[in-house]
C-alpha cells in the first residue's frame, strides 16, 4: 500500500512539473506567480537557482532571434514552456519558402524538355512534398536512434510525446531556412558560386541547429549530439535524393 501511494505521489509530481528551467532543464511546476493583471514574479529554479524562464516576458520575435543564434535557452522555452501554435505557422511559411527556393533552383538548372514538370507549377508542389518527407524522415531516424541509444528516456517521456517533441525540435531547427530568403530576393545579383556558398552556409547553420537542439532533447553533450546528427543527416539526404528521383519520374 505504501509503495502504491509513493508511486501515485511520484506520478502526481511529474504531472505538476510540466515546465522546465531553460538554464539546466530541471522540471518545475510554475514559471511565474501572478499577483495581479499587471504584476507577475518569475520563479527561480530549485536546482540552479537562476530565473527559471526569462523568456516569458519577451516578445516572440526576440525569442526567434535568439533561436537563430543557436541559444539552447530559447530552444527549451519553445519546446516546453510556450504554446507551439505560432511556431507551426512559421514553419509552414518556411516550408513554402524552402520549397520555392528548391523549385527555382531546379528550374534554372534543368531546362530541357524532360524536366518540364519540374519547371511547371506542379514542380513546386513536388518540392513541398519532398520537404515534408524530409522532416518526417529526420524525425523517424532520430526517434529510432534515440530509442536504441537511450530507451529509458523514450519510455519515461512516452513514445508519442517524445516523437512530438522530436518533431517540434526539427521544426525549430528548420528555422535556419529563413536565411534562404536573401538568396531568393537577390539571386539575380549574385554568381552561381556565391549562391552555392550561401546554400552551404545555410546547411551548416541548419546542422548546428540540429546538434544544439538534439543535445537538449536527447539529454546528451553537444559533441555526442554532433556524432549522432551528422550520420543521421547524411542518411536522410541519401534517402531524400532517391525519393526525389522517384517523385520527379512518376509525378
Phi, psi and omega in degrees: 000318180296320180295319179296319179297319180295320179295321178295320179295320180295317178297318179295322180295320180293323179293322180291321183274076184265354178249173177226155173286130183286347182272317184237351179082009181287134179295140178224159183273321183225143176272330182202167174240132184260121181261333176201184181293339183242357184236119174227158178231122180289142180273156176261149177286135181285348180265307183261350177062029174252169176300125188300318181206100180287341186282352180294341179256005185263153175288144180305329180295319179295320178297319179296319178298317177297324177295322177295333179270014176063038178280118180291332177296316178293326177299314180297320179298313183290326182285319193242332191247006185221148174298132188267004185300316180297322181291325176297318180295317179295321179296327177294318178298317180291328175298316178294321179296312180296320180295320178296319179297317179294318180297316181293322179297315180291325179294329180278338182268316187258101185247000182281170187294336181286347184247025180298328182292329180286324182283334183288175179298327179301326179299327179296318180291328175295319178296321177298317180296320179298317181290324175297316177299322177304312181300314185285328176295316178299316178299315182296314181296315179295325177296315179295316181297316180293321179297325179280324184278319183220072184296331180296321179299315181293317181294319180295317180289326187104133187299311182293320180293319180293322177298321178293320178297319178297317179296319175298317181298316179293324176299316179294318179298329180287354175298343176301335184293350178296338179286356173283343184302313178300325180294325179288317185289317186248031182298324183290344183259013179228162179273171177297322178297316178297322178294319179294320178296318179299315180296322178295321178295320178295317178297320178298316178297321179296317179297317179294324176297318177297319180297312183294318185280330177289332175300328177284309185293318182273357180056050179230168176285160183298320180296318177295321177298321179299316182285350172269315185291319185301308177295326177298318180296318180293318177296318179299317179296322179296313179295317181298321180297318180290322177294322179298317179298318179297313182296318181292328183281319187266342182243000000 
